[in-house]
Amino acid sequence: MSGIQNSTNPQMCSVGFAHWTFSVIPIYVMTIAVLGIVLNLFVLMVFILHKKACTVAEIYLGNLAAADLLLVSFLPFWAVYAYRYYNWTFGSVLCKIVNVSILMNVYCSIFFLVLVSIDRYFALVFPLSHAKLRGPVCAKGACFLVWVAGFLLSLPAIIHRDVILHWGPNVTKCTVDSPSTTTLIDCMIFIFGFVIPVSIISFCTVKILKALRNRISEGLNGQKKDHKATTLVLAVLLAFLFCWVPFYLYKIPSVLRDRHILTDCTSKYILFISGNIFTYLAFFNSVLNPILYVIVGKNFRSKVKDLFMTSERDHRWSLIRSFLSRRIKSLD
């Protein structure tokens, strides 16, 4: 997110930056934070508390919800930061933690979608020959590796992100220590967070759609569970691409600006506005995912229904046992 901050210095250009964004962005980010925390906690509660074991796809989607929860939990700090015209007052440690949470969400989200795409690819294209790779143990191991990879790729934010005096003695920025490091982080995000994962996802999606079309044309309707899970996965993938692709494409001119190739004030102003819009559109994905689980995910809705019915039934039995216990005591 350093590109946004690097483009907000009005002293570099005579162009007046849109100050209304500093009042709109905090409200928007705080709304995303509250909704994201509530909705993703709800998703995790359903996956964890339901009596039936999670499928492989649900393990991946549950971890995706955890990655979204990690992001939105620290967004209130970013909302206050934006409200104060990007003047960081929370200290060096929180500066590093907040940005690591953002970067880990960037990497882990797309990596979990890669895993779920590969799972759907094996389920529909190679349903028998790769069954062992689609077991819960392998899925949990893969999720662990994703969290480790996400953390390792976020290490530059721990090493090079810090609180730096900027623009004046009373303004401190939570930013990267040098333009070359900013370029390195942006290039890492673009390559490892976009180009490689989206290439894998695109390959798997084409094969998945082809397999579904072949099954429909051959009149094979046997594995409805796979079709339902695949529909949800494709919806989540589409939502991710809608929310995140503009952010990744923004990184290209952002690198050109940081390397002083784009130097005119008009370009910097456009990058400032587009950087804010695309970054906070990406944040919205953390709220959109749990909404899609409810709207598109029939299996998820069934789990919610079962969970609440079980809870209500247990509550009724508890009331009955309590009533009978009191009656027995009164008879004694």
BAZASE-575639 format. One record per residue (C-alpha): x, y, z; residue number from 0; residue in three letters. Coordinates in nm, 4 decimals, m for minus. Example, Ala and Ser with C-alpha at 12.3 -4.5 7.8 and 13.67 -1.06 7.14 Angstrom:
REM BAZASE-575639
{x = 1.2300	y = m0.4500	z = 0.7800	num = 0	residu = ALA}
{x = 1.3670	y = m0.1060	z = 0.7140	num = 1	residu = SER}
This chain:
REM BAZASE-575639
{x = 0.0000	y = 0.0000	z = 0.0000	num = 0	residu = MET}
{x = 0.3054	y = 0.2214	z = m0.0003	num = 1	residu = SER}
{x = 0.2314	y = 0.3479	z = m0.3477	num = 2	residu = GLY}
{x = m0.0720	y = 0.5392	z = m0.2231	num = 3	residu = ILE}
{x = 0.1209	y = 0.7152	z = 0.0460	num = 4	residu = GLN}
{x = 0.4113	y = 0.7979	z = m0.1819	num = 5	residu = ASN}
{x = 0.1750	y = 0.9764	z = m0.4172	num = 6	residu = SER}
{x = 0.0018	y = 1.1898	z = m0.1587	num = 7	residu = THR}
{x = 0.2643	y = 1.4544	z = m0.1044	num = 8	residu = ASN}
{x = 0.1143	y = 1.7804	z = m0.2344	num = 9	residu = PRO}
{x = 0.4506	y = 1.9567	z = m0.2051	num = 10	residu = GLN}
{x = 0.5849	y = 1.7657	z = m0.5043	num = 11	residu = MET}
{x = 0.3235	y = 1.9090	z = m0.7400	num = 12	residu = CYS}
{x = 0.1114	y = 2.2196	z = m0.7623	num = 13	residu = SER}
{x = m0.1906	y = 2.0025	z = m0.8383	num = 14	residu = VAL}
{x = m0.4310	y = 2.0063	z = m0.5403	num = 15	residu = GLY}
{x = m0.5091	y = 1.6562	z = m0.4228	num = 16	residu = PHE}
{x = m0.8702	y = 1.5618	z = m0.3519	num = 17	residu = ALA}
{x = m0.9062	y = 1.6280	z = 0.0218	num = 18	residu = HIS}
{x = m1.2577	y = 1.4845	z = 0.0240	num = 19	residu = TRP}
{x = m1.1002	y = 1.1407	z = m0.0031	num = 20	residu = THR}
{x = m0.9601	y = 1.1787	z = 0.3492	num = 21	residu = PHE}
{x = m1.3120	y = 1.2042	z = 0.4902	num = 22	residu = SER}
{x = m1.4751	y = 0.9410	z = 0.2672	num = 23	residu = VAL}
{x = m1.2024	y = 0.6742	z = 0.2917	num = 24	residu = ILE}
{x = m1.2036	y = 0.6377	z = 0.6749	num = 25	residu = PRO}
{x = m1.5814	y = 0.5825	z = 0.6809	num = 26	residu = ILE}
{x = m1.5597	y = 0.3310	z = 0.3970	num = 27	residu = TYR}
{x = m1.2650	y = 0.1422	z = 0.5507	num = 28	residu = VAL}
{x = m1.4269	y = 0.1291	z = 0.8946	num = 29	residu = MET}
{x = m1.7489	y = m0.0059	z = 0.7382	num = 30	residu = THR}
{x = m1.5484	y = m0.2737	z = 0.5561	num = 31	residu = ILE}
{x = m1.3735	y = m0.3604	z = 0.8840	num = 32	residu = ALA}
{x = m1.6955	y = m0.4011	z = 1.0866	num = 33	residu = VAL}
{x = m1.8817	y = m0.5966	z = 0.8173	num = 34	residu = LEU}
{x = m1.5752	y = m0.8079	z = 0.7381	num = 35	residu = GLY}
{x = m1.5158	y = m0.9051	z = 1.1019	num = 36	residu = ILE}
{x = m1.8814	y = m1.0001	z = 1.1600	num = 37	residu = VAL}
{x = m1.9298	y = m1.1899	z = 0.8317	num = 38	residu = LEU}
{x = m1.5990	y = m1.3776	z = 0.8292	num = 39	residu = ASN}
{x = m1.6384	y = m1.4762	z = 1.1959	num = 40	residu = LEU}
{x = m1.9824	y = m1.6088	z = 1.1018	num = 41	residu = PHE}
{x = m1.8350	y = m1.8156	z = 0.8165	num = 42	residu = VAL}
{x = m1.5625	y = m1.9587	z = 1.0401	num = 43	residu = LEU}
{x = m1.8186	y = m2.0345	z = 1.3127	num = 44	residu = MET}
{x = m2.0315	y = m2.2339	z = 1.0667	num = 45	residu = VAL}
{x = m1.7337	y = m2.4322	z = 0.9345	num = 46	residu = PHE}
{x = m1.5917	y = m2.5023	z = 1.2821	num = 47	residu = ILE}
{x = m1.9102	y = m2.5753	z = 1.4787	num = 48	residu = LEU}
{x = m2.0964	y = m2.7827	z = 1.2206	num = 49	residu = HIS}
{x = m2.1083	y = m3.1514	z = 1.3147	num = 50	residu = LYS}
{x = m2.0053	y = m3.2749	z = 0.9685	num = 51	residu = LYS}
{x = m1.6399	y = m3.2582	z = 0.8697	num = 52	residu = ALA}
{x = m1.5464	y = m2.9922	z = 0.6158	num = 53	residu = CYS}
{x = m1.4850	y = m3.0922	z = 0.2555	num = 54	residu = THR}
{x = m1.1508	y = m3.0076	z = 0.0962	num = 55	residu = VAL}
{x = m1.3023	y = m2.7054	z = m0.0797	num = 56	residu = ALA}
{x = m1.4501	y = m2.5880	z = 0.2516	num = 57	residu = GLU}
{x = m1.1110	y = m2.6208	z = 0.4227	num = 58	residu = ILE}
{x = m0.9628	y = m2.3882	z = 0.1618	num = 59	residu = TYR}
{x = m1.2563	y = m2.1442	z = 0.1781	num = 60	residu = LEU}
{x = m1.2415	y = m2.1482	z = 0.5584	num = 61	residu = GLY}
{x = m0.8749	y = m2.0507	z = 0.5448	num = 62	residu = ASN}
{x = m0.9629	y = m1.7820	z = 0.2918	num = 63	residu = LEU}
{x = m1.2139	y = m1.6458	z = 0.5457	num = 64	residu = ALA}
{x = m0.9373	y = m1.6507	z = 0.8101	num = 65	residu = ALA}
{x = m0.7089	y = m1.4522	z = 0.5760	num = 66	residu = ALA}
{x = m0.9888	y = m1.2001	z = 0.5186	num = 67	residu = ASP}
{x = m1.0486	y = m1.1789	z = 0.8942	num = 68	residu = LEU}
{x = m0.6767	y = m1.1099	z = 0.9487	num = 69	residu = LEU}
{x = m0.6978	y = m0.8162	z = 0.7089	num = 70	residu = LEU}
{x = m1.0214	y = m0.6566	z = 0.8326	num = 71	residu = VAL}
{x = m0.9171	y = m0.6887	z = 1.1992	num = 72	residu = SER}
{x = m0.6389	y = m0.4344	z = 1.1431	num = 73	residu = PHE}
{x = m0.8249	y = m0.2042	z = 0.9018	num = 74	residu = LEU}
{x = m0.9529	y = 0.0285	z = 1.1813	num = 75	residu = PRO}
{x = m0.5918	y = 0.1425	z = 1.2303	num = 76	residu = PHE}
{x = m0.5720	y = 0.2191	z = 0.8586	num = 77	residu = TRP}
{x = m0.9028	y = 0.4095	z = 0.8748	num = 78	residu = ALA}
{x = m0.7647	y = 0.6348	z = 1.1512	num = 79	residu = VAL}
{x = m0.4421	y = 0.6735	z = 0.9517	num = 80	residu = TYR}
{x = m0.6345	y = 0.7932	z = 0.6457	num = 81	residu = ALA}
{x = m0.8533	y = 1.0222	z = 0.8591	num = 82	residu = TYR}
{x = m0.5386	y = 1.1914	z = 0.9906	num = 83	residu = ARG}
{x = m0.4147	y = 1.2594	z = 0.6362	num = 84	residu = TYR}
{x = m0.1818	y = 0.9585	z = 0.6567	num = 85	residu = TYR}
{x = m0.0182	y = 1.0747	z = 0.9784	num = 86	residu = ASN}
{x = 0.0725	y = 0.7543	z = 1.1694	num = 87	residu = TRP}
{x = 0.0496	y = 0.7796	z = 1.5480	num = 88	residu = THR}
{x = 0.0422	y = 0.4115	z = 1.6538	num = 89	residu = PHE}
{x = 0.4142	y = 0.3444	z = 1.6686	num = 90	residu = GLY}
{x = 0.6600	y = 0.1306	z = 1.4750	num = 91	residu = SER}
{x = 0.5402	y = m0.2146	z = 1.5871	num = 92	residu = VAL}
{x = 0.1775	y = m0.1623	z = 1.4798	num = 93	residu = LEU}
{x = 0.3018	y = m0.0041	z = 1.1564	num = 94	residu = CYS}
{x = 0.4754	y = m0.3304	z = 1.0711	num = 95	residu = LYS}
{x = 0.1908	y = m0.5561	z = 1.1954	num = 96	residu = ILE}
{x = m0.0844	y = m0.3735	z = 1.0043	num = 97	residu = VAL}
{x = 0.1092	y = m0.3818	z = 0.6775	num = 98	residu = ASN}
{x = 0.2083	y = m0.7463	z = 0.7238	num = 99	residu = VAL}
{x = m0.1615	y = m0.8317	z = 0.7727	num = 100	residu = SER}
{x = m0.2433	y = m0.6531	z = 0.4468	num = 101	residu = ILE}
{x = 0.0367	y = m0.8200	z = 0.2517	num = 102	residu = LEU}
{x = m0.0408	y = m1.1647	z = 0.3953	num = 103	residu = MET}
{x = m0.4017	y = m1.1207	z = 0.2824	num = 104	residu = ASN}
{x = m0.2793	y = m1.0233	z = m0.0660	num = 105	residu = VAL}
{x = m0.0707	y = m1.3400	z = m0.0967	num = 106	residu = TYR}
{x = m0.2698	y = m1.5928	z = 0.1074	num = 107	residu = CYS}
{x = m0.6044	y = m1.5046	z = m0.0544	num = 108	residu = SER}
{x = m0.4831	y = m1.5706	z = m0.4063	num = 109	residu = ILE}
{x = m0.2859	y = m1.8804	z = m0.2969	num = 110	residu = PHE}
{x = m0.5952	y = m2.0335	z = m0.1331	num = 111	residu = PHE}
{x = m0.7877	y = m1.9652	z = m0.4536	num = 112	residu = LEU}
{x = m0.5114	y = m2.1423	z = m0.6462	num = 113	residu = VAL}
{x = m0.5520	y = m2.4431	z = m0.4145	num = 114	residu = LEU}
{x = m0.9290	y = m2.4472	z = m0.4475	num = 115	residu = VAL}
{x = m0.8989	y = m2.4154	z = m0.8277	num = 116	residu = SER}
{x = m0.6576	y = m2.7088	z = m0.8410	num = 117	residu = ILE}
{x = m0.8945	y = m2.9089	z = m0.6164	num = 118	residu = ASP}
{x = m1.1902	y = m2.8424	z = m0.8485	num = 119	residu = ARG}
{x = m0.9683	y = m2.9243	z = m1.1476	num = 120	residu = TYR}
{x = m0.8753	y = m3.2653	z = m1.0023	num = 121	residu = PHE}
{x = m1.2351	y = m3.3292	z = m0.8859	num = 122	residu = ALA}
{x = m1.3835	y = m3.2752	z = m1.2317	num = 123	residu = LEU}
{x = m1.1023	y = m3.3628	z = m1.4739	num = 124	residu = VAL}
{x = m0.9280	y = m3.6443	z = m1.2797	num = 125	residu = PHE}
{x = m1.1919	y = m3.7589	z = m1.0279	num = 126	residu = PRO}
{x = m1.0312	y = m4.0978	z = m0.9573	num = 127	residu = LEU}
{x = m0.6588	y = m4.0849	z = m1.0328	num = 128	residu = SER}
{x = m0.5844	y = m3.7927	z = m0.7965	num = 129	residu = HIS}
{x = m0.8266	y = m3.8794	z = m0.5150	num = 130	residu = ALA}
{x = m0.5481	y = m3.9130	z = m0.2544	num = 131	residu = LYS}
{x = m0.4262	y = m3.5587	z = m0.3235	num = 132	residu = LEU}
{x = m0.7757	y = m3.4304	z = m0.2425	num = 133	residu = ARG}
{x = m0.7856	y = m3.5636	z = 0.1123	num = 134	residu = GLY}
{x = m0.8327	y = m3.3419	z = 0.4199	num = 135	residu = PRO}
{x = m0.4787	y = m3.4148	z = 0.5465	num = 136	residu = VAL}
{x = m0.3193	y = m3.2942	z = 0.2232	num = 137	residu = CYS}
{x = m0.5527	y = m2.9921	z = 0.2196	num = 138	residu = ALA}
{x = m0.4553	y = m2.8884	z = 0.5745	num = 139	residu = LYS}
{x = m0.0871	y = m2.9363	z = 0.4937	num = 140	residu = GLY}
{x = m0.1216	y = m2.7210	z = 0.1822	num = 141	residu = ALA}
{x = m0.2972	y = m2.4490	z = 0.3864	num = 142	residu = CYS}
{x = m0.0125	y = m2.4505	z = 0.6392	num = 143	residu = PHE}
{x = 0.2396	y = m2.4043	z = 0.3564	num = 144	residu = LEU}
{x = 0.0325	y = m2.1150	z = 0.2171	num = 145	residu = VAL}
{x = 0.0391	y = m1.9339	z = 0.5528	num = 146	residu = TRP}
{x = 0.4159	y = m1.9845	z = 0.5754	num = 147	residu = VAL}
{x = 0.4679	y = m1.8644	z = 0.2160	num = 148	residu = ALA}
{x = 0.2452	y = m1.5616	z = 0.2761	num = 149	residu = GLY}
{x = 0.4437	y = m1.4676	z = 0.5854	num = 150	residu = PHE}
{x = 0.7816	y = m1.5126	z = 0.4131	num = 151	residu = LEU}
{x = 0.6736	y = m1.3004	z = 0.1159	num = 152	residu = LEU}
{x = 0.5556	y = m1.0330	z = 0.3629	num = 153	residu = SER}
{x = 0.8951	y = m1.0135	z = 0.5397	num = 154	residu = LEU}
{x = 1.0037	y = m0.7023	z = 0.3419	num = 155	residu = PRO}
{x = 0.7210	y = m0.5161	z = 0.5189	num = 156	residu = ALA}
{x = 0.8697	y = m0.6148	z = 0.8562	num = 157	residu = ILE}
{x = 1.2261	y = m0.5294	z = 0.7594	num = 158	residu = ILE}
{x = 1.1787	y = m0.2129	z = 0.5550	num = 159	residu = HIS}
{x = 0.8468	y = m0.0661	z = 0.6752	num = 160	residu = ARG}
{x = 0.8787	y = 0.1841	z = 0.9588	num = 161	residu = ASP}
{x = 0.7580	y = 0.5157	z = 1.0982	num = 162	residu = VAL}
{x = 0.9435	y = 0.7974	z = 0.9231	num = 163	residu = ILE}
{x = 0.9247	y = 1.1748	z = 0.9661	num = 164	residu = LEU}
{x = 0.7763	y = 1.3185	z = 0.6496	num = 165	residu = HIS}
{x = 0.6709	y = 1.6609	z = 0.5144	num = 166	residu = TRP}
{x = 0.7445	y = 1.8283	z = 0.8484	num = 167	residu = GLY}
{x = 0.8324	y = 1.7768	z = 1.2145	num = 168	residu = PRO}
{x = 0.4762	y = 1.6833	z = 1.3191	num = 169	residu = ASN}
{x = 0.3929	y = 1.4350	z = 1.0411	num = 170	residu = VAL}
{x = 0.5012	y = 1.0700	z = 1.0565	num = 171	residu = THR}
{x = 0.4403	y = 0.8128	z = 0.7846	num = 172	residu = LYS}
{x = 0.4117	y = 0.4365	z = 0.8112	num = 173	residu = CYS}
{x = 0.6001	y = 0.3772	z = 0.4906	num = 174	residu = THR}
{x = 0.8828	y = 0.1900	z = 0.3195	num = 175	residu = VAL}
{x = 1.2309	y = 0.3258	z = 0.3821	num = 176	residu = ASP}
{x = 1.3372	y = 0.3715	z = 0.0168	num = 177	residu = SER}
{x = 1.1884	y = 0.3929	z = m0.3379	num = 178	residu = PRO}
{x = 1.3952	y = 0.0920	z = m0.4510	num = 179	residu = SER}
{x = 1.2397	y = m0.1225	z = m0.1759	num = 180	residu = THR}
{x = 0.8927	y = 0.0010	z = m0.2740	num = 181	residu = THR}
{x = 0.9633	y = m0.1085	z = m0.6315	num = 182	residu = THR}
{x = 1.0850	y = m0.4498	z = m0.5089	num = 183	residu = LEU}
{x = 0.7695	y = m0.5045	z = m0.2987	num = 184	residu = ILE}
{x = 0.5419	y = m0.3943	z = m0.5846	num = 185	residu = ASP}
{x = 0.7205	y = m0.6269	z = m0.8299	num = 186	residu = CYS}
{x = 0.6935	y = m0.9177	z = m0.5832	num = 187	residu = MET}
{x = 0.3216	y = m0.8521	z = m0.5412	num = 188	residu = ILE}
{x = 0.2695	y = m0.8345	z = m0.9169	num = 189	residu = PHE}
{x = 0.4655	y = m1.1535	z = m0.9968	num = 190	residu = ILE}
{x = 0.3915	y = m1.3807	z = m0.6981	num = 191	residu = PHE}
{x = 0.0504	y = m1.2376	z = m0.6125	num = 192	residu = GLY}
{x = m0.0901	y = m1.1958	z = m0.9626	num = 193	residu = PHE}
{x = 0.0936	y = m1.3264	z = m1.2709	num = 194	residu = VAL}
{x = 0.1816	y = m1.6775	z = m1.1482	num = 195	residu = ILE}
{x = m0.1378	y = m1.7496	z = m0.9459	num = 196	residu = PRO}
{x = m0.3764	y = m1.6076	z = m1.2073	num = 197	residu = VAL}
{x = m0.2034	y = m1.8129	z = m1.4788	num = 198	residu = SER}
{x = m0.2645	y = m2.1316	z = m1.2762	num = 199	residu = ILE}
{x = m0.6226	y = m2.0289	z = m1.1928	num = 200	residu = ILE}
{x = m0.6961	y = m1.9461	z = m1.5586	num = 201	residu = SER}
{x = m0.5656	y = m2.2851	z = m1.6742	num = 202	residu = PHE}
{x = m0.7710	y = m2.4704	z = m1.4110	num = 203	residu = CYS}
{x = m1.0844	y = m2.2645	z = m1.4793	num = 204	residu = THR}
{x = m1.0727	y = m2.3350	z = m1.8542	num = 205	residu = VAL}
{x = m1.0362	y = m2.7083	z = m1.7859	num = 206	residu = LYS}
{x = m1.3142	y = m2.6994	z = m1.5228	num = 207	residu = ILE}
{x = m1.5585	y = m2.5253	z = m1.7576	num = 208	residu = LEU}
{x = m1.4706	y = m2.7690	z = m2.0343	num = 209	residu = LYS}
{x = m1.5288	y = m3.0674	z = m1.8025	num = 210	residu = ALA}
{x = m1.8637	y = m2.9263	z = m1.6875	num = 211	residu = LEU}
{x = m1.9721	y = m2.8696	z = m2.0465	num = 212	residu = ARG}
{x = m1.8760	y = m3.2244	z = m2.1403	num = 213	residu = ASN}
{x = m2.0709	y = m3.3667	z = m1.8459	num = 214	residu = ARG}
{x = m2.3799	y = m3.1674	z = m1.9394	num = 215	residu = ILE}
{x = m2.3577	y = m3.2709	z = m2.3048	num = 216	residu = SER}
{x = m2.3169	y = m3.6367	z = m2.2032	num = 217	residu = GLU}
{x = m2.6108	y = m3.6127	z = m1.9622	num = 218	residu = GLY}
{x = m2.4040	y = m3.6933	z = m1.6513	num = 219	residu = LEU}
{x = m2.5834	y = m3.5470	z = m1.3497	num = 220	residu = ASN}
{x = m2.4456	y = m3.7809	z = m1.0835	num = 221	residu = GLY}
{x = m2.2095	y = m3.5633	z = m0.8851	num = 222	residu = GLN}
{x = m2.4301	y = m3.2703	z = m0.7906	num = 223	residu = LYS}
{x = m2.2155	y = m3.1934	z = m0.4858	num = 224	residu = LYS}
{x = m1.9153	y = m3.1318	z = m0.7090	num = 225	residu = ASP}
{x = m2.1218	y = m2.9058	z = m0.9337	num = 226	residu = HIS}
{x = m2.2484	y = m2.7018	z = m0.6370	num = 227	residu = LYS}
{x = m1.8992	y = m2.6636	z = m0.4932	num = 228	residu = ALA}
{x = m1.7605	y = m2.5692	z = m0.8341	num = 229	residu = THR}
{x = m2.0301	y = m2.3040	z = m0.8853	num = 230	residu = THR}
{x = m1.9387	y = m2.1427	z = m0.5522	num = 231	residu = LEU}
{x = m1.5660	y = m2.1583	z = m0.6303	num = 232	residu = VAL}
{x = m1.6155	y = m1.9958	z = m0.9715	num = 233	residu = LEU}
{x = m1.8259	y = m1.7197	z = m0.8125	num = 234	residu = ALA}
{x = m1.5532	y = m1.6531	z = m0.5526	num = 235	residu = VAL}
{x = m1.2875	y = m1.6508	z = m0.8260	num = 236	residu = LEU}
{x = m1.4866	y = m1.4036	z = m1.0348	num = 237	residu = LEU}
{x = m1.5388	y = m1.1763	z = m0.7338	num = 238	residu = ALA}
{x = m1.1674	y = m1.1895	z = m0.6536	num = 239	residu = PHE}
{x = m1.0683	y = m1.0957	z = m1.0072	num = 240	residu = LEU}
{x = m1.3224	y = m0.8112	z = m1.0142	num = 241	residu = PHE}
{x = m1.1907	y = m0.6667	z = m0.6869	num = 242	residu = CYS}
{x = m0.8171	y = m0.7311	z = m0.7215	num = 243	residu = TRP}
{x = m0.7197	y = m0.7124	z = m1.0905	num = 244	residu = VAL}
{x = m0.7435	y = m0.3271	z = m1.1003	num = 245	residu = PRO}
{x = m0.5165	y = m0.3119	z = m0.7932	num = 246	residu = PHE}
{x = m0.2539	y = m0.5333	z = m0.9580	num = 247	residu = TYR}
{x = m0.2678	y = m0.3425	z = m1.2863	num = 248	residu = LEU}
{x = m0.2281	y = m0.0175	z = m1.0908	num = 249	residu = TYR}
{x = 0.1075	y = m0.1503	z = m0.9702	num = 250	residu = LYS}
{x = 0.2593	y = m0.1135	z = m1.3198	num = 251	residu = ILE}
{x = 0.2308	y = 0.2690	z = m1.3511	num = 252	residu = PRO}
{x = 0.2964	y = 0.2903	z = m0.9750	num = 253	residu = SER}
{x = 0.6418	y = 0.1369	z = m1.0281	num = 254	residu = VAL}
{x = 0.7038	y = 0.3782	z = m1.3161	num = 255	residu = LEU}
{x = 0.6180	y = 0.6681	z = m1.0850	num = 256	residu = ARG}
{x = 0.8456	y = 0.5414	z = m0.8063	num = 257	residu = ASP}
{x = 1.1321	y = 0.5041	z = m1.0563	num = 258	residu = ARG}
{x = 1.0733	y = 0.8681	z = m1.1664	num = 259	residu = HIS}
{x = 0.9687	y = 0.7680	z = m1.5172	num = 260	residu = ILE}
{x = 0.6231	y = 0.9202	z = m1.4702	num = 261	residu = LEU}
{x = 0.7024	y = 1.2627	z = m1.3278	num = 262	residu = THR}
{x = 0.4263	y = 1.4986	z = m1.4426	num = 263	residu = ASP}
{x = 0.1755	y = 1.6151	z = m1.1847	num = 264	residu = CYS}
{x = m0.1292	y = 1.5039	z = m1.3837	num = 265	residu = THR}
{x = m0.0073	y = 1.1442	z = m1.3897	num = 266	residu = SER}
{x = 0.0659	y = 1.1554	z = m1.0168	num = 267	residu = LYS}
{x = m0.2780	y = 1.2955	z = m0.9450	num = 268	residu = TYR}
{x = m0.4473	y = 1.0242	z = m1.1553	num = 269	residu = ILE}
{x = m0.2372	y = 0.7567	z = m0.9827	num = 270	residu = LEU}
{x = m0.3315	y = 0.8956	z = m0.6407	num = 271	residu = PHE}
{x = m0.7048	y = 0.8783	z = m0.7160	num = 272	residu = ILE}
{x = m0.6917	y = 0.5407	z = m0.8935	num = 273	residu = SER}
{x = m0.4615	y = 0.3992	z = m0.6236	num = 274	residu = GLY}
{x = m0.7142	y = 0.4837	z = m0.3529	num = 275	residu = ASN}
{x = m1.0109	y = 0.3498	z = m0.5528	num = 276	residu = ILE}
{x = m0.8430	y = 0.0232	z = m0.6542	num = 277	residu = PHE}
{x = m0.6874	y = m0.0459	z = m0.3127	num = 278	residu = THR}
{x = m1.0139	y = m0.0011	z = m0.1253	num = 279	residu = TYR}
{x = m1.2042	y = m0.1970	z = m0.3908	num = 280	residu = LEU}
{x = m0.9628	y = m0.4831	z = m0.3130	num = 281	residu = ALA}
{x = m1.0475	y = m0.4525	z = 0.0571	num = 282	residu = PHE}
{x = m1.4166	y = m0.4944	z = m0.0317	num = 283	residu = PHE}
{x = m1.3416	y = m0.8493	z = m0.1472	num = 284	residu = ASN}
{x = m1.3060	y = m0.9517	z = 0.2193	num = 285	residu = SER}
{x = m1.6727	y = m0.8614	z = 0.2709	num = 286	residu = VAL}
{x = m1.7952	y = m0.9957	z = m0.0622	num = 287	residu = LEU}
{x = m1.6662	y = m1.3515	z = m0.0090	num = 288	residu = ASN}
{x = m1.8875	y = m1.4435	z = 0.2906	num = 289	residu = PRO}
{x = m2.1872	y = m1.2855	z = 0.1167	num = 290	residu = ILE}
{x = m2.1244	y = m1.5141	z = m0.1828	num = 291	residu = LEU}
{x = m2.1107	y = m1.8190	z = 0.0461	num = 292	residu = TYR}
{x = m2.4680	y = m1.7408	z = 0.1569	num = 293	residu = VAL}
{x = m2.6071	y = m1.6387	z = m0.1846	num = 294	residu = ILE}
{x = m2.4362	y = m1.8969	z = m0.4080	num = 295	residu = VAL}
{x = m2.3248	y = m2.1716	z = m0.1689	num = 296	residu = GLY}
{x = m2.6166	y = m2.4138	z = m0.1289	num = 297	residu = LYS}
{x = m2.4063	y = m2.6470	z = 0.0850	num = 298	residu = ASN}
{x = m2.3063	y = m2.3570	z = 0.3083	num = 299	residu = PHE}
{x = m2.6706	y = m2.2518	z = 0.3514	num = 300	residu = ARG}
{x = m2.7552	y = m2.6110	z = 0.4452	num = 301	residu = SER}
{x = m2.4794	y = m2.6089	z = 0.7063	num = 302	residu = LYS}
{x = m2.6126	y = m2.2823	z = 0.8503	num = 303	residu = VAL}
{x = m2.9636	y = m2.4259	z = 0.8645	num = 304	residu = LYS}
{x = m2.8445	y = m2.7491	z = 1.0281	num = 305	residu = ASP}
{x = m2.6337	y = m2.5586	z = 1.2793	num = 306	residu = LEU}
{x = m2.9155	y = m2.3323	z = 1.3932	num = 307	residu = PHE}
{x = m3.1725	y = m2.6146	z = 1.3923	num = 308	residu = MET}
{x = m2.9384	y = m2.8231	z = 1.6086	num = 309	residu = THR}
{x = m2.8829	y = m2.5301	z = 1.8408	num = 310	residu = SER}
{x = m3.2575	y = m2.4665	z = 1.8688	num = 311	residu = GLU}
{x = m3.3280	y = m2.8375	z = 1.9296	num = 312	residu = ARG}
{x = m3.0605	y = m2.8540	z = 2.1982	num = 313	residu = ASP}
{x = m3.2082	y = m2.5433	z = 2.3589	num = 314	residu = HIS}
{x = m3.5571	y = m2.6996	z = 2.3636	num = 315	residu = ARG}
{x = m3.4217	y = m3.0229	z = 2.5176	num = 316	residu = TRP}
{x = m3.2384	y = m2.8180	z = 2.7777	num = 317	residu = SER}
{x = m3.5625	y = m2.6404	z = 2.8714	num = 318	residu = LEU}
{x = m3.7501	y = m2.9734	z = 2.8899	num = 319	residu = ILE}
{x = m3.4810	y = m3.1319	z = 3.1090	num = 320	residu = ARG}
{x = m3.4797	y = m2.8275	z = 3.3343	num = 321	residu = SER}
{x = m3.8617	y = m2.8372	z = 3.3650	num = 322	residu = PHE}
{x = m3.8662	y = m3.2122	z = 3.4413	num = 323	residu = LEU}
{x = m3.5880	y = m3.1699	z = 3.6943	num = 324	residu = SER}
{x = m3.7830	y = m2.9011	z = 3.8777	num = 325	residu = ARG}
{x = m4.1001	y = m3.1147	z = 3.8707	num = 326	residu = ARG}
{x = m3.9172	y = m3.4159	z = 4.0144	num = 327	residu = ILE}
{x = m3.7679	y = m3.2043	z = 4.2911	num = 328	residu = LYS}
{x = m4.1110	y = m3.0607	z = 4.3754	num = 329	residu = SER}
{x = m4.2564	y = m3.4147	z = 4.3985	num = 330	residu = LEU}
{x = m3.9764	y = m3.5202	z = 4.6303	num = 331	residu = ASP}
